[in-house]
Amino acid sequence: MADLHRQAPECLAKVRSDVPMEYAATATVNPLTALRMLQEFVKLNPGDAIVQNGATSIVGQCVIQLAKLHGIHTINIIRDRPGSEEAKDKLKQLGADEVFMESQLDMKNVKSLLGALPEPALGFNCVGGNAASLLLKFLRQGGTMVTYGGMSKRPVTVPTSYFIFKRWMNSDKAEDCRTMIDYLLGLVHEGKLKYEMELIPFGEFSLALEKALGKHGSQPKQVMRF
């Protein structure tokens, strides 16, 4: 620890002691990705809307909750699979305004599904392939799509890897990062930000690694070793 402190003290951040360990350990991963995407690409105002695919992912869940706290509407796209209705209900409980299965969007005028919601100014794509095309159908004229993953392993117009965030948590952004971490852990402490995690004993390292790599199927929870 002393060596790490000498090498890059500006990249270290204190975390709150009054939040669960697993949230302190994961604040810089999925929640920080969600917060950055909401803040850094399009200036969103209360009453605006965003659209995202992969909404059941941890990032997707965090986007819903953080957007709700700031008065931003969310339109969410999930895959058709067993348990989709249950997943839809869970996202609604987190604060999602609308949740659509991909099969519901096989139509020309998907914006008619929005009702009174505004056309989204911003879209988050973590799937790629056809799921990215479905997301684009919702965006308003001049809207922005941010690609931060490619779960389908199918390309969008430009290869997904060109868009994935690159090393934001370095020395020149350290203060911004610490501010965001404090904000996110404050929300956790207040019970306003939560997501599912599966804690696996360190002695079962191989199982944890296999789950994290998706060898046991899609994981709705973040897998952590302790």
DRENVEX-746822 format. One record per atom (N, C-alpha, C, O): x, y, z. Coordinates in steps of 0.2 Angstrom, whole numbers, padded with zeros to 4 digits, always signed. Layout:
XYZ
...
//
This chain:
+0004-0006+0000
+0000+0000+0000
+0004+0006+0000
+0003+0011-0003
+0010+0006+0004
+0014+0012+0004
+0017+0013-0003
+0018+0019-0005
+0019+0008-0007
+0022+0009-0013
+0017+0012-0018
+0018+0016-0022
+0011+0010-0017
+0005+0012-0022
+0004+0020-0020
+0003+0024-0025
+0004+0022-0014
+0003+0028-0012
+0009+0033-0014
+0007+0039-0016
+0015+0031-0014
+0021+0035-0017
+0020+0035-0025
+0022+0041-0027
+0017+0030-0028
+0017+0030-0035
+0011+0035-0038
+0012+0039-0043
+0006+0035-0035
+0000+0038-0037
-0005+0041-0032
-0011+0038-0032
-0003+0045-0027
-0007+0047-0022
-0013+0051-0024
-0019+0051-0021
-0012+0054-0030
-0018+0058-0032
-0024+0054-0035
-0029+0057-0036
-0022+0048-0036
-0028+0043-0039
-0031+0040-0034
-0036+0036-0035
-0029+0040-0027
-0033+0037-0022
-0038+0041-0019
-0038+0047-0020
-0043+0038-0017
-0049+0042-0014
-0051+0038-0008
-0052+0032-0007
-0053+0042-0003
-0056+0040+0003
-0063+0038+0002
-0067+0042-0002
-0066+0033+0005
-0073+0031+0004
-0076+0032+0011
-0073+0031+0016
-0083+0032+0011
-0087+0033+0017
-0086+0026+0020
-0086+0021+0018
-0086+0027+0027
-0086+0021+0031
-0093+0018+0033
-0094+0013+0036
-0098+0022+0031
-0105+0020+0033
-0109+0017+0027
-0115+0018+0028
-0106+0015+0022
-0109+0011+0017
-0106+0004+0017
-0101+0003+0019
-0110-0001+0014
-0108-0008+0014
-0102-0008+0010
-0101-0005+0005
-0097-0013+0012
-0091-0014+0009
-0092-0015+0001
-0088-0012-0003
-0097-0019-0001
-0097-0021-0008
-0099-0015-0012
-0097-0015-0018
-0103-0010-0009
-0104-0004-0013
-0098+0000-0014
-0097+0003-0019
-0094+0001-0008
-0088+0005-0009
-0083+0002-0014
-0080+0005-0017
-0083-0005-0014
-0079-0008-0019
-0081-0008-0026
-0077-0008-0031
-0087-0006-0027
-0090-0006-0034
-0092+0001-0037
-0094+0002-0042
-0091+0006-0032
-0094+0012-0034
-0090+0015-0040
-0093+0019-0044
-0084+0013-0041
-0080+0016-0047
-0081+0012-0054
-0078+0014-0059
-0085+0007-0053
-0086+0003-0059
-0093+0005-0063
-0093+0010-0066
-0098+0001-0062
-0105+0002-0065
-0108+0009-0063
-0110+0012-0067
-0109+0011-0057
-0112+0017-0055
-0108+0023-0058
-0112+0028-0060
-0102+0023-0058
-0098+0029-0060
-0099+0029-0068
-0099+0035-0071
-0099+0023-0071
-0101+0023-0078
-0107+0027-0080
-0108+0031-0084
-0112+0025-0076
-0119+0027-0077
-0119+0035-0076
-0122+0039-0080
-0116+0037-0070
-0116+0044-0069
-0113+0048-0074
-0115+0054-0076
-0107+0046-0076
-0103+0049-0081
-0107+0050-0088
-0107+0055-0091
-0110+0045-0090
-0114+0045-0096
-0120+0050-0096
-0121+0053-0101
-0123+0050-0090
-0128+0055-0089
-0126+0062-0089
-0130+0067-0090
-0120+0064-0087
-0118+0070-0086
-0113+0073-0091
-0113+0079-0092
-0110+0069-0095
-0104+0071-0099
-0105+0072-0107
-0101+0074-0110
-0111+0070-0109
-0112+0070-0117
-0117+0074-0119
-0116+0078-0124
-0123+0075-0115
-0128+0079-0117
-0130+0083-0111
-0131+0079-0105
-0132+0089-0111
-0134+0093-0105
-0142+0091-0104
-0146+0093-0108
-0143+0087-0099
-0150+0085-0098
-0153+0089-0093
-0150+0091-0088
-0160+0091-0094
-0163+0095-0089
-0169+0091-0086
-0171+0086-0090
-0172+0093-0080
-0178+0089-0078
-0183+0089-0083
-0185+0094-0086
-0186+0083-0084
-0191+0083-0089
-0189+0080-0096
-0193+0077-0100
-0182+0080-0097
-0179+0077-0103
-0180+0069-0102
-0182+0066-0097
-0178+0065-0107
-0178+0058-0107
-0172+0055-0110
-0169+0058-0115
-0170+0049-0108
-0165+0045-0111
-0168+0038-0113
-0173+0036-0110
-0164+0035-0118
-0166+0028-0119
-0160+0024-0119
-0155+0026-0120
-0161+0017-0116
-0156+0013-0116
-0158+0006-0117
-0163+0004-0116
-0153+0002-0120
-0154-0005-0120
-0150-0008-0115
-0146-0005-0111
-0150-0015-0114
-0147-0018-0109
-0149-0015-0102
-0145-0015-0097
-0155-0014-0101
-0158-0010-0095
-0157-0014-0089
-0157-0011-0083
-0157-0021-0089
-0157-0025-0083
-0150-0026-0081
-0149-0028-0075
-0145-0023-0084
-0138-0024-0082
-0137-0019-0076
-0141-0015-0075
-0131-0020-0072
-0130-0015-0066
-0130-0008-0069
-0132-0004-0065
-0126-0007-0074
-0126+0000-0077
-0133+0003-0078
-0135+0008-0076
-0137-0002-0082
-0144+0000-0083
-0148+0002-0077
-0152+0007-0077
-0147-0002-0072
-0151-0001-0066
-0149+0006-0063
-0153+0009-0060
-0142+0007-0063
-0140+0013-0060
-0142+0019-0064
-0144+0024-0061
-0142+0019-0070
-0145+0024-0075
-0152+0026-0073
-0154+0032-0072
-0156+0021-0072
-0163+0022-0070
-0164+0026-0064
-0167+0031-0063
-0160+0024-0059
-0161+0027-0052
-0158+0034-0052
-0161+0038-0049
-0152+0035-0055
-0149+0041-0055
-0153+0046-0059
-0154+0052-0057
-0156+0044-0065
-0160+0048-0069
-0166+0050-0065
-0168+0056-0065
-0169+0046-0062
-0175+0047-0058
-0174+0053-0053
-0178+0057-0052
-0168+0052-0049
-0166+0057-0044
-0166+0064-0047
-0167+0069-0044
-0164+0065-0054
-0163+0071-0057
-0169+0073-0061
-0169+0078-0065
-0175+0069-0061
-0181+0071-0065
-0180+0070-0072
-0184+0072-0076
-0176+0065-0074
-0175+0063-0081
-0179+0056-0082
-0178+0051-0078
-0183+0056-0087
-0187+0050-0089
-0182+0045-0092
-0177+0047-0096
-0184+0039-0091
-0180+0033-0094
-0185+0029-0098
-0190+0026-0096
-0183+0027-0105
-0186+0022-0109
-0181+0017-0109
-0175+0018-0111
-0183+0011-0108
-0178+0005-0107
-0180-0001-0111
-0186-0003-0112
-0175-0004-0114
-0176-0009-0119
-0173-0016-0116
-0167-0015-0114
-0177-0021-0116
-0174-0027-0113
-0175-0033-0118
-0179-0032-0122
-0171-0038-0117
-0172-0044-0122
-0178-0048-0120
-0180-0049-0114
-0180-0052-0125
-0186-0057-0124
-0183-0063-0122
-0179-0066-0125
-0184-0065-0116
-0182-0071-0113
-0186-0073-0107
-0190-0069-0105
-0186-0079-0105
-0189-0081-0099
-0188-0076-0093
-0182-0075-0091
-0193-0074-0090
-0193-0070-0084
-0193-0062-0086
-0192-0058-0082
-0194-0061-0092
-0194-0054-0095
-0199-0050-0091
-0198-0044-0089
-0205-0052-0090
-0210-0049-0086
-0208-0047-0079
-0210-0041-0077
-0205-0052-0076
-0202-0050-0069
-0197-0045-0069
-0197-0040-0065
-0193-0045-0074
-0187-0040-0075
-0190-0033-0076
-0188-0028-0074
-0195-0033-0080
-0199-0027-0082
-0202-0024-0075
-0201-0018-0074
-0205-0028-0071
-0208-0025-0065
-0202-0023-0060
-0203-0018-0057
-0196-0026-0060
-0191-0024-0056
-0188-0017-0058
-0187-0013-0054
-0188-0016-0065
-0185-0010-0067
-0190-0004-0066
-0188+0001-0064
-0197-0006-0066
-0202-0001-0064
-0201+0001-0057
-0202+0007-0055
-0200-0004-0053
-0199-0002-0046
-0193+0002-0044
-0193+0006-0040
-0188+0002-0048
-0182+0006-0048
-0183+0013-0050
-0180+0018-0048
-0189+0014-0054
-0191+0021-0056
-0191+0021-0064
-0192+0027-0066
-0190+0016-0068
-0191+0016-0075
-0198+0019-0077
-0203+0017-0074
-0198+0023-0082
-0204+0026-0085
-0207+0021-0089
-0213+0020-0089
-0203+0018-0094
-0206+0013-0099
-0201+0008-0100
-0195+0009-0100
-0203+0002-0100
-0199-0004-0102
-0202-0008-0107
-0208-0010-0107
-0198-0009-0113
-0201-0012-0119
-0196-0018-0120
-0190-0018-0119
-0199-0024-0122
-0195-0029-0125
-0194-0028-0132
-0198-0025-0135
-0188-0031-0134
-0186-0030-0141
-0192-0032-0146
-0193-0028-0151
-0196-0037-0145
-0201-0039-0149
-0206-0034-0150
-0210-0034-0155
-0207-0030-0145
-0212-0025-0145
-0210-0019-0150
-0215-0015-0152
-0204-0019-0152
-0202-0013-0156
-0201-0015-0163
-0198-0011-0167
-0203-0020-0165
-0203-0022-0172
-0209-0019-0176
-0214-0022-0179
-0208-0012-0176
-0214-0008-0180
-0210-0002-0182
-0205+0000-0180
-0214+0001-0187
-0211+0007-0190
-0211+0013-0185
-0206+0017-0185
-0216+0015-0182
-0217+0021-0178
-0216+0019-0171
-0221+0020-0167
-0210+0018-0168
-0210+0016-0161
-0211+0022-0157
-0212+0021-0151
-0210+0028-0159
-0211+0034-0155
-0218+0035-0153
-0219+0039-0148
-0223+0031-0156
-0230+0032-0154
-0230+0028-0147
-0235+0029-0144
-0226+0024-0145
-0226+0021-0139
-0224+0025-0133
-0225+0023-0127
-0221+0031-0135
-0219+0035-0129
-0225+0039-0126
-0224+0041-0120
-0231+0039-0129
-0236+0043-0126
-0234+0050-0124
-0232+0054-0129
-0235+0052-0118
-0233+0059-0116
-0226+0061-0115
-0224+0066-0114
-0222+0055-0115
-0214+0056-0114
-0211+0060-0120
-0213+0059-0125
-0206+0064-0118
-0203+0067-0124
-0198+0063-0128
-0196+0057-0125
-0196+0064-0134
-0192+0060-0137
-0185+0061-0134
-0183+0066-0132
-0181+0055-0133
-0175+0055-0129
-0170+0059-0133
-0169+0059-0139
-0166+0063-0129
-0160+0067-0132
-0154+0063-0132
-0149+0064-0135
-0154+0057-0128
-0148+0053-0127
-0149+0046-0126
-0154+0044-0123
-0145+0042-0129
-0146+0035-0129
-0140+0031-0127
-0134+0033-0129
-0141+0026-0123
-0135+0022-0121
-0135+0015-0123
-0140+0011-0122
-0130+0013-0127
-0130+0006-0131
-0125+0002-0128
-0119+0004-0128
-0126-0004-0125
-0121-0008-0122
-0122-0015-0126
-0119-0020-0123
-0126-0016-0131
-0128-0022-0134
-0125-0023-0141
-0122-0028-0143
-0126-0017-0145
-0124-0018-0152
-0129-0021-0156
-0134-0023-0154
-0127-0022-0162
-0131-0026-0167
-0138-0023-0168
-0139-0017-0168
-0143-0027-0168
-0150-0025-0169
-0153-0021-0163
-0157-0016-0164
-0150-0022-0157
-0152-0018-0151
-0150-0011-0152
-0154-0007-0149
-0145-0010-0155
-0143-0003-0156
-0147+0001-0161
-0149+0007-0160
-0149-0003-0166
-0154+0000-0171
-0161+0002-0168
-0164+0007-0169
-0163-0003-0163
-0169-0001-0160
-0169+0005-0156
-0174+0009-0155
-0163+0006-0152
-0162+0012-0148
-0162+0018-0152
-0165+0023-0150
-0159+0018-0158
-0159+0024-0162
-0166+0026-0165
-0167+0032-0166
-0170+0021-0165
-0177+0023-0167
-0181+0028-0163
-0185+0032-0165
-0179+0028-0156
-0182+0032-0152
-0179+0039-0151
-0182+0044-0149
-0172+0040-0153
-0169+0046-0152
-0172+0052-0156
-0174+0051-0162
-0172+0058-0153
-0175+0064-0157
-0170+0066-0162
-0164+0064-0162
-0172+0070-0166
-0167+0073-0172
-0161+0077-0168
-0162+0081-0164
-0155+0075-0170
-0149+0078-0167
-0148+0074-0160
-0143+0077-0157
-0151+0069-0159
-0149+0065-0152
-0143+0062-0153
-0140+0061-0158
-0140+0060-0147
-0134+0057-0146
-0134+0050-0144
-0138+0048-0139
-0131+0045-0147
-0130+0038-0144
-0123+0037-0142
-0118+0038-0145
-0123+0035-0136
-0116+0033-0133
-0116+0025-0132
-0120+0022-0129
-0110+0022-0135
-0109+0015-0135
-0104+0014-0130
-0098+0016-0130
-0106+0010-0125
-0101+0008-0120
-0100+0001-0119
-0096-0001-0114
-0102-0003-0123
-0101-0010-0123
-0104-0014-0129
-0107-0010-0133
-0103-0020-0130
-0105-0024-0135
-0107-0031-0134
-0104-0036-0136
-0112-0032-0129
-0114-0039-0127
-0116-0044-0132
-0115-0050-0132
-0119-0041-0138
-0121-0046-0143
-0115-0048-0147
-0116-0053-0151
-0109-0044-0147
-0103-0046-0151
-0105-0044-0158
-0101-0047-0162
-0110-0040-0159
-0111-0038-0166
-0110-0031-0167
-0112-0027-0162
-0107-0029-0173
-0105-0022-0173
-0111-0017-0174
-0116-0019-0177
-0110-0011-0172
-0114-0005-0174
-0110-0002-0180
-0106-0005-0183
-0112+0004-0182
-0109+0007-0188
-0102+0008-0188
-0098+0006-0193
-0099+0009-0182
-0092+0009-0180
-0091+0004-0175
-0095+0003-0170
-0085+0000-0176
-0084-0005-0171
-0085-0002-0163
-0082+0003-0162
-0088-0006-0159
-0089-0004-0152
-0083-0002-0149
-0084+0003-0145
-0077-0005-0150
-0072-0004-0146
-0069+0003-0147
-0066+0006-0142
-0071+0007-0152
-0069+0013-0153
-0072+0018-0148
-0070+0024-0147
-0078+0016-0146
-0082+0020-0141
-0081+0019-0134
-0083+0024-0130
-0078+0013-0132
-0078+0012-0125
-0073+0017-0121
-0068+0018-0124
-0075+0018-0115
-0071+0023-0111
-0064+0021-0110
-0063+0015-0109
-0060+0026-0111
-0052+0024-0110
-0050+0028-0104
-0049+0034-0104
-0048+0024-0099
-0044+0027-0093
-0046+0034-0091
-0041+0038-0091
-0052+0035-0089
-0054+0041-0086
-0051+0043-0079
-0050+0048-0078
-0050+0037-0075
-0048+0038-0068
-0041+0039-0068
-0037+0035-0065
-0038+0044-0071
-0031+0045-0070
-0030+0052-0067
-0035+0055-0064
-0024+0054-0066
-0022+0060-0062
-0026+0066-0063
-0028+0070-0059
-0026+0068-0070
-0029+0074-0072
-0037+0074-0071
-0040+0080-0071
-0040+0068-0069
-0047+0068-0068
-0049+0066-0061
-0054+0064-0059
-0043+0065-0057
-0044+0062-0050
-0049+0066-0045
-0053+0063-0042
-0049+0072-0045
-0053+0076-0041
-0060+0075-0043
-0065+0075-0039
-0062+0076-0050
-0068+0074-0052
-0071+0067-0050
-0077+0066-0048
-0066+0063-0051
-0068+0056-0049
-0070+0055-0042
-0075+0052-0040
-0066+0058-0037
-0067+0058-0030
-0074+0061-0028
-0078+0059-0024
-0076+0067-0032
-0082+0070-0031
-0088+0065-0032
-0093+0065-0029
-0087+0062-0038
-0092+0057-0040
-0093+0051-0036
-0099+0049-0034
-0087+0049-0033
-0088+0043-0029
-0091+0045-0022
-0096+0041-0020
-0090+0051-0020
-0093+0053-0014
-0100+0054-0015
-0104+0052-0010
-0102+0057-0020
-0109+0057-0022
-0113+0051-0022
-0118+0050-0020
-0110+0046-0026
-0113+0039-0027
-0114+0036-0020
-0119+0033-0019
-0108+0036-0016
-0109+0032-0010
-0114+0036-0005
-0116+0033+0000
-0114+0042-0006
-0119+0046-0002
-0126+0043-0003
-0131+0042+0001
-0128+0042-0010
-0134+0040-0012
-0135+0033-0009
-0141+0031-0007
-0130+0028-0009
-0130+0022-0007
-0132+0022+0001
-0137+0019+0003
-0129+0027+0005
-0130+0027+0012
-0137+0029+0013
-0140+0027+0018
-0140+0033+0008
-0147+0036+0009
-0152+0031+0007
-0158+0032+0007
-0150+0025+0004
-0154+0020+0001
-0157+0022-0006
-0162+0019-0008
-0154+0027-0009
-0157+0029-0016
-0153+0026-0022
-0155+0027-0027
-0148+0022-0020
-0145+0019-0026
-0143+0012-0023
-0140+0011-0018
-0145+0006-0027
-0144+0000-0025
-0144-0005-0031
-0147-0003-0036
-0140-0010-0031
-0140-0015-0037
-0138-0022-0034
-0135-0022-0028
-0140-0027-0037
-0139-0034-0035
-0132-0036-0035
-0128-0035-0040
-0129-0039-0030
-0122-0042-0030
-0122-0049-0027
-0126-0050-0023
-0118-0053-0030
-0117-0060-0027
-0110-0060-0024
-0105-0060-0028
-0110-0061-0017
-0104-0062-0014
-0101-0069-0014
-0105-0073-0011
-0096-0071-0016
-0093-0077-0017
-0087-0078-0013
-0082-0074-0014
-0086-0082-0008
-0080-0083-0004
-0074-0083-0008
-0074-0087-0014
-0068-0081-0006
-0062-0081-0010
-0060-0088-0011
-0056-0089-0016
-0061-0092-0007
-0059-0099-0008
-0063-0102-0014
-0060-0108-0016
-0068-0099-0016
-0071-0102-0022
-0070-0097-0028
-0074-0095-0032
-0064-0095-0029
-0061-0090-0034
-0063-0092-0041
-0065-0088-0045
-0062-0099-0042
-0063-0101-0049
-0071-0100-0051
-0072-0098-0056
-0075-0102-0046
-0082-0101-0048
-0084-0094-0049
-0088-0092-0053
-0081-0089-0045
-0082-0082-0046
-0080-0080-0052
-0083-0076-0056
-0074-0082-0054
-0071-0080-0061
-0075-0083-0066
-0077-0079-0071
-0078-0089-0066
-0082-0092-0071
-0088-0088-0072
-0091-0087-0078
-0091-0086-0066
-0098-0082-0067
-0096-0075-0070
-0100-0073-0074
-0091-0072-0068
-0089-0065-0070
-0088-0065-0078
-0090-0061-0081
-0086-0071-0080
-0084-0072-0087
-0090-0074-0091
-0090-0075-0097
-0096-0076-0088
-0102-0078-0091
-0102-0085-0093
-0107-0087-0097
-0098-0089-0090
-0098-0096-0091
-0104-0100-0088
-0105-0106-0090
-0108-0097-0084
-0114-0100-0081
-0120-0096-0083
-0125-0096-0079
-0119-0093-0089
-0125-0089-0092
-0125-0082-0090
-0120-0080-0086
-0130-0078-0092
-0130-0071-0091
-0131-0070-0083
-0135-0073-0080
-0127-0065-0080
-0128-0064-0073
-0131-0057-0072
-0128-0052-0074
-0137-0057-0069
-0140-0051-0067
-0137-0047-0061
-0139-0042-0060
-0132-0051-0058
-0129-0048-0052
-0122-0047-0053
-0119-0050-0057
-0119-0042-0050
-0112-0041-0050
-0109-0046-0046
-0110-0047-0040
-0104-0050-0048
-0100-0055-0044
-0094-0052-0041
-0090-0049-0044
-0094-0053-0034
-0088-0051-0030
-0085-0056-0026
-0089-0061-0024
-0079-0056-0025
-0075-0061-0021
-0074-0058-0014
-0072-0052-0014
-0074-0061-0009
-0073-0058-0002
-0069-0063+0002
-0067-0061+0008
//
